[in-house]
Amino acid sequence: MHKEAVLHLRVCVYRVMAVPATIIYFTCYDQLRDFMWFGLGFQGSHIPLLAGGLARLGAVTVISPLELVRTKMQSRKLTYKQLWVCIHSAVAQDGLLSLWRGWGPTVLRDVPFSALYWFNYELVKTKLCEEYQMPQANFSISFSAGAVSGAIAAVLTLPFDVVKTRRQIQLGEIDALAVSLKKTTSTWHIMKGIWAELGYRGLFAGFMPRVIKVAPACAVMISSYEFGKAFFQKMNLDRQQLAT
């Protein structure tokens, strides 16, 4: 029962976090990109770069406390009660902002990741559409572009993911002195410590699992999103034509 409860809690936290994060992220990206292109009249390949980074910044800020809880649950097997005690002790000791512990490294990882991802995605998608002489991307093109872009972004931002995970695991660890925690929570301090201890291998720990996880996930999400968006756009267009 204990294992089932922990598993159930992990699934619930993941779902609660993943759904709003994806909705906020994708919707904000589309709105920002279109506003810059059509509203402000900006042109150039830097637009997806900027829109992707800004959209991710908003999503990370909203979801950061849930991301922290998920990371803590992955590092230790906790029941509902233990998780609550862990969070409560951290808030009591360091204040409400402790729930955003790891926000900085997450931003440093996810904002560049998203900027690189959308830049490469739009670029690869355009190239594939030109190669196959298609007016717009179909499911397979979106899937391929998403996988390639996700893999590139995952590799380049992996060191920040390692730092973020190490910082978030500190939630509720009250055995160490507060002074010691403050010294070790700086992103660059932790990164230098990992480099000194393990070298570049430490900063790129989990390289293959991250690529295997991120690339297919990016491919599935973006191709599903593009397919759904095209489906509903066609549905709305058909309704407008029938109405006229």
MOSUL-V44399 format. One record per pair of residues at least 12 apart in sequence whose C-alpha atoms are under 6 Angstrom apart, sorted by the first residue. I is the first residue (numbers start at 1). J is the second residue. D is the distance in whole Angstrom. If there is no record, write none. Layout:
[[I | J | D] [I | J | D]]
//
This chain:
[[6 | 79 | 6] [21 | 59 | 6] [24 | 59 | 6] [25 | 55 | 5] [25 | 56 | 6] [25 | 59 | 6] [28 | 55 | 5] [29 | 51 | 6] [29 | 52 | 6] [29 | 55 | 5] [32 | 51 | 5] [33 | 51 | 5] [48 | 118 | 5] [48 | 119 | 5] [49 | 115 | 4] [49 | 119 | 5] [52 | 114 | 5] [52 | 115 | 5] [52 | 118 | 6] [53 | 111 | 5] [53 | 114 | 6] [53 | 115 | 5] [56 | 111 | 6] [57 | 111 | 6] [64 | 100 | 6] [65 | 99 | 5] [65 | 100 | 6] [68 | 168 | 6] [72 | 169 | 5] [86 | 172 | 5] [90 | 172 | 5] [102 | 164 | 5] [102 | 167 | 6] [102 | 168 | 5] [105 | 160 | 6] [105 | 164 | 5] [106 | 164 | 6] [109 | 157 | 5] [109 | 160 | 5] [109 | 161 | 6] [113 | 153 | 5] [116 | 153 | 6] [117 | 149 | 5] [117 | 150 | 6] [117 | 153 | 6] [120 | 149 | 5] [121 | 145 | 5] [121 | 146 | 6] [121 | 149 | 5] [124 | 145 | 5] [125 | 145 | 6] [139 | 223 | 6] [142 | 223 | 5] [143 | 219 | 5] [143 | 223 | 5] [146 | 218 | 5] [146 | 219 | 4] [147 | 215 | 5] [147 | 216 | 6] [147 | 218 | 6] [147 | 219 | 5] [150 | 215 | 5] [150 | 218 | 6] [151 | 211 | 5] [151 | 215 | 5] [158 | 204 | 6] [159 | 203 | 5] [159 | 204 | 6]]
//
